[in-house]
């Protein structure tokens, strides 16, 4: 896992370097530098295309490595970068489809956050005597406090699980 993370970071840094070079050349589009008294436009566009292609490929490889170790959020970010630098329309469509699939795969993890919020609100309801009027199923104030405390602890546990899933 550490090796895959290291490889992903290496691919990402290389892709960032190619993207930086491409942005630098794109800035020269307005004032291309002369090459022996003339401007070589074909070579200029070919260089930008090559830098974009390399950046796109490296971002995609980094995304695959992040996906391999379970870091979906970073994988999605790198797939988006790869999509940004992809030149061929087929690549852009394929990458946007991968991003959509990964985004949908991440959504069910929010169950922990919903459960955490529900339990924390329910605990406040049980602990606050003025809201219930001590009239919940003829339970005494000690039992209501115990139920509220239990729900609060469950809310904290689900919040912890949510944070752990978010880190991955």
ChimeraX attribute file (.defattr): number of C-alpha atoms within 10 A of each C-alpha:
attribute: neighborCount
match mode: 1-to-1
recipient: residues
	/A:1	11
	/A:2	8
	/A:3	10
	/A:4	16
	/A:5	16
	/A:6	14
	/A:7	16
	/A:8	27
	/A:9	17
	/A:10	14
	/A:11	21
	/A:12	21
	/A:13	16
	/A:14	17
	/A:15	28
	/A:16	17
	/A:17	14
	/A:18	21
	/A:19	22
	/A:20	15
	/A:21	16
	/A:22	19
	/A:23	14
	/A:24	12
	/A:25	16
	/A:26	15
	/A:27	10
	/A:28	11
	/A:29	12
	/A:30	7
	/A:31	9
	/A:32	15
	/A:33	14
	/A:34	10
	/A:35	9
	/A:36	7
	/A:37	7
	/A:38	9
	/A:39	13
	/A:40	13
	/A:41	14
	/A:42	8
	/A:43	10
	/A:44	16
	/A:45	14
	/A:46	11
	/A:47	15
	/A:48	19
	/A:49	16
	/A:50	14
	/A:51	22
	/A:52	24
	/A:53	20
	/A:54	19
	/A:55	30
	/A:56	27
	/A:57	20
	/A:58	25
	/A:59	31
	/A:60	26
	/A:61	21
	/A:62	30
	/A:63	27
	/A:64	21
	/A:65	24
	/A:66	25
	/A:67	18
	/A:68	15
	/A:69	16
	/A:70	13
	/A:71	18
	/A:72	22
	/A:73	18
	/A:74	18
	/A:75	25
	/A:76	24
	/A:77	17
	/A:78	25
	/A:79	26
	/A:80	21
	/A:81	23
	/A:82	28
	/A:83	24
	/A:84	15
	/A:85	22
	/A:86	21
	/A:87	15
	/A:88	10
	/A:89	10
	/A:90	9
	/A:91	15
	/A:92	18
	/A:93	13
	/A:94	11
	/A:95	21
	/A:96	16
	/A:97	12
	/A:98	15
	/A:99	20
	/A:100	11
	/A:101	12
	/A:102	17
	/A:103	14
	/A:104	10
	/A:105	11
	/A:106	13
	/A:107	9
	/A:108	9
	/A:109	13
	/A:110	13
	/A:111	12
	/A:112	19
	/A:113	16
	/A:114	14
	/A:115	18
	/A:116	24
	/A:117	16
	/A:118	15
	/A:119	22
	/A:120	21
	/A:121	15
	/A:122	17
	/A:123	23
	/A:124	16
	/A:125	16
	/A:126	25
	/A:127	22
	/A:128	15
	/A:129	15
	/A:130	9
	/A:131	11
	/A:132	12
	/A:133	10
	/A:134	16
	/A:135	12
	/A:136	12
	/A:137	7
	/A:138	9
	/A:139	11
	/A:140	11
	/A:141	17
	/A:142	10
	/A:143	13
	/A:144	23
	/A:145	18
	/A:146	14
	/A:147	16
	/A:148	22
	/A:149	18
	/A:150	16
	/A:151	23
	/A:152	23
	/A:153	16
	/A:154	18
	/A:155	24
	/A:156	17
	/A:157	16
	/A:158	21
	/A:159	20
	/A:160	15
	/A:161	17
	/A:162	19
	/A:163	13
	/A:164	10
	/A:165	14
	/A:166	14
	/A:167	9
	/A:168	11
